[in-house]
Amino acid sequence: MKLSDDTYYSKEANKAFFSVSQYKDFCKCEAMAMAKIRGDFEQKQTKAMLIGTLVDWWFEGTLDKLRGESPNIFYCRNGALRAEFRKADEIIKRVQRDGRFMQYMGGEKQKILTFEMFGAPWKMKMDSFVEDICITDLKVVQNFKSLAFWRYDIQGAVYVEGADACGYGYLPFYLAAVTKEAVPNFDIFQVDRPTLDTALREVEGNMPRFIAVKAGLEEPRYCGVCDYCKSVKKARIRNYSELLEG
């Protein structure tokens, strides 16, 4: 299956390929990951997530077009820009003034690659790709500490391995990170080779199980706490003392 911007996020593509986001879904809850693949469950986008999406769209060059086509999404009835969009605009204007940040985000935008890895087909879409130089992914986060929480080392490991598998060689991987703090902070973080290698070994160790679950050879495990699990759960009798623990 050949992927394009129009088909990359399609149900068919998600069935055919693993991706970093799908892999992370399996790590969180196999049942939720399978529900997403079937199209039975969709994660709701929060306002906080939307800020990052808007900044992504600006770097892709699609934000102004969307704003012109759907002004009711961006503006309140009184004509004021909605709060989440004001924050996105603030972030965009700040990073625009920094030459180094813009340099690292100045490569080919949203380049799609497909490749085989650990016995499965994968897809990836890079925020900024400079052939023979580097891969950079844009991250709009609450603060810099959250970069480690979201395990972007896994994304870097897969992207670097994927680029190498497609003949581009082993490229450095960077995170162009900007925060949603009152005064946005921003820097370029390189994820070093030992960290990427460790993350890749982790992915390799998990893939046999995830491949089997996705193929229907193993029953998916339910985490019991995610939104999907809560949406399909059945009531059970519990002891009130559970609520007093901890």
Secondary structure as the mmCIF struct_conf table of DSSP 4:
data_model
#
loop_
_struct_conf.conf_type_id
_struct_conf.id
_struct_conf.beg_label_comp_id
_struct_conf.beg_label_asym_id
_struct_conf.beg_label_seq_id
_struct_conf.end_label_comp_id
_struct_conf.end_label_asym_id
_struct_conf.end_label_seq_id
TURN_TY1_P TURN_TY1_P1 ASP A 5 TYR A 9
BEND BEND1 SER A 10 SER A 10
HELX_RH_AL_P HELX_RH_AL_P1 LYS A 11 ALA A 16
STRN STRN1 PHE A 18 PHE A 18
HELX_RH_AL_P HELX_RH_AL_P2 VAL A 20 LYS A 28
HELX_RH_AL_P HELX_RH_AL_P3 GLU A 30 ARG A 38
TURN_TY1_P TURN_TY1_P2 GLY A 39 GLY A 39
BEND BEND2 ASP A 40 ASP A 40
HELX_LH_PP_P HELX_LH_PP_P1 GLN A 43 THR A 46
HELX_RH_AL_P HELX_RH_AL_P4 LYS A 47 GLU A 60
TURN_TY1_P TURN_TY1_P3 GLY A 61 GLY A 61
HELX_RH_AL_P HELX_RH_AL_P5 LEU A 63 GLU A 69
HELX_RH_AL_P HELX_RH_AL_P6 PRO A 71 PHE A 74
STRN STRN2 TYR A 75 TYR A 75
TURN_TY1_P TURN_TY1_P4 ARG A 77 ASN A 78
BEND BEND3 GLY A 79 GLY A 79
HELX_LH_PP_P HELX_LH_PP_P2 ALA A 80 ALA A 80
STRN STRN3 LEU A 81 LEU A 81
HELX_LH_PP_P HELX_LH_PP_P3 ARG A 82 ARG A 82
HELX_RH_AL_P HELX_RH_AL_P7 ALA A 83 GLN A 96
TURN_TY1_P TURN_TY1_P5 ARG A 97 ARG A 97
HELX_RH_AL_P HELX_RH_AL_P8 GLY A 99 TYR A 104
TURN_TY1_P TURN_TY1_P6 MET A 105 MET A 105
BEND BEND4 GLY A 107 GLY A 107
STRN STRN4 GLU A 108 GLU A 108
TURN_TY1_P TURN_TY1_P7 LYS A 109 GLN A 110
STRN STRN5 LYS A 111 MET A 117
TURN_TY1_P TURN_TY1_P8 PHE A 118 GLY A 119
STRN STRN6 ALA A 120 MET A 126
BEND BEND5 ASP A 127 ASP A 127
STRN STRN7 SER A 128 VAL A 130
TURN_TY1_P TURN_TY1_P9 GLU A 131 ILE A 133
STRN STRN8 CYS A 134 VAL A 141
BEND BEND6 GLN A 142 ASN A 143
TURN_TY1_P TURN_TY1_P10 PHE A 144 LYS A 145
HELX_RH_AL_P HELX_RH_AL_P9 SER A 146 PHE A 149
TURN_TY1_P TURN_TY1_P11 TRP A 150 ARG A 151
HELX_RH_AL_P HELX_RH_AL_P10 TYR A 152 ALA A 165
TURN_TY1_P TURN_TY1_P12 CYS A 166 GLY A 167
BEND BEND7 TYR A 168 TYR A 168
STRN STRN9 PHE A 173 THR A 179
BEND BEND8 GLU A 181 VAL A 183
STRN STRN10 PHE A 186 VAL A 191
HELX_RH_AL_P HELX_RH_AL_P11 ARG A 193 LYS A 214
TURN_TY1_P TURN_TY1_P13 ALA A 215 GLY A 216
BEND BEND9 LEU A 217 GLU A 218
HELX_LH_PP_P HELX_LH_PP_P4 GLU A 219 TYR A 222
BEND BEND10 GLY A 224 CYS A 226
HELX_RH_AL_P HELX_RH_AL_P12 ASP A 227 VAL A 232
HELX_RH_3T_P HELX_RH_3T_P1 TYR A 240 LEU A 244
#
